[in-house]
Amino acid sequence: MAANPDRNAKHKEAVRLSRAYRRLPIGVIFLGSLLLTGVASAGSMILSLGSVHLVP
């Protein structure tokens, strides 16, 4: 049985598009890590203050 060339072309295109979809730009990774670092920094600052600033 010979494979359908049109089907092979569609499969190659689908594989190419799925790989391009999964690739993240460097800017998105950088901004995400920056945001995560900021949240972790704020959380550690709140924890380091302890119960000093709690309203009675």
C-alpha positions in Angstrom: 0.0 0.0 0.0 1.4 3.4 -1.0 0.8 6.3 1.4 -1.2 9.2 0.3 1.3 12.1 -0.4 -1.3 14.7 0.6 -1.9 13.0 3.9 1.9 13.0 4.6 2.1 16.7 3.8 -0.7 17.5 6.1 0.8 15.4 8.9 4.2 17.1 8.5 2.4 20.5 8.7 0.5 19.4 11.8 3.7 18.3 13.5 5.4 21.6 12.6 2.5 23.7 13.9 2.3 21.7 17.2 6.0 22.2 17.8 5.7 25.9 17.1 2.7 26.1 19.5 4.6 24.6 22.4 7.6 26.9 22.1 7.6 29.8 24.5 9.2 33.1 23.7 12.2 34.2 25.9 10.3 37.3 26.9 7.4 35.3 28.4 9.7 33.1 30.4 11.6 36.2 31.6 8.5 38.1 32.7 7.0 35.0 34.3 10.2 34.4 36.4 10.4 38.0 37.3 6.7 38.0 38.5 7.3 34.7 40.4 10.4 36.2 42.1 8.5 39.3 43.1 5.7 37.3 44.7 8.2 35.1 46.5 10.1 38.2 47.8 6.9 39.8 49.0 5.8 36.6 50.8 9.2 36.2 52.5 9.0 39.8 53.6 5.6 39.3 55.2 6.7 36.1 56.9 9.9 37.8 58.2 7.9 40.6 59.9 6.0 38.0 61.9 3.2 39.0 64.2 4.6 42.5 65.0 2.1 44.3 62.7 -1.0 42.3 63.4 -4.0 44.5 64.4 -5.3 43.4 67.9 
